[in-house]
Amino acid sequence: MGKIVLVTGGARSGKSRFAESIFENKREVVYIATSRIVDEEMKDRVALHRQSRPQTWTTFEGCEQIAKAVCNIQNYLLDCLTILSSNIMFDITKDADKISIDMQAKVEQVVMDEIQALINSVKKIGGNLVVVTNEVGCAIVPESHVGRVYRDIIGRVNQRTAALCDEVYFVVCGISQRIK
């Protein structure tokens, strides 16, 4: 029987490193990378992430139908839920200056449908899943409407995802603390 784990923390808190350490002794892991390369900085960040992972790990890149990453391998690491959510949010809202409550609900539901499908697929094979996400509620209130909407959606998505997990860890300054 597998385990579903959520790892959260602030930017540069060490959460990805901690999440990867959960599978440090596993040769076969599918790393689900949700970022899109949109500029040189992101290209460099992705390259560093790729170099840091063991070469035996498989990478699935995307933010749509992520459950397709599930195969005959037992271990999965999704990094990260916040980037997955922002990609989905901007795909749905495009360049909107004002994001209605209905549109926010749609974004949240699409994200949760992706996460639920992934969790269901991993559970079906008795696998293990570690999901990395950012804790965005500990910072200042964003100045822009879109920033506040994003923070609110991530907060709700994180709560709903944590409820689906067997374990939840909070990472700060490279130190992890199990909170569920």
PyMOL commands that set and color helices and strands:
alter all, ss='L'
color gray80, all
select helices_A, chain A and resi 15-22+40-52+66-69+81-93+101-124+145-164
alter helices_A, ss='H'
color red, helices_A
select strands_A, chain A and resi 4-9+30-33+58-61+75-79+128-134+167-172+175-178
alter strands_A, ss='S'
color yellow, strands_A
deselect
rebuild
show_as cartoon
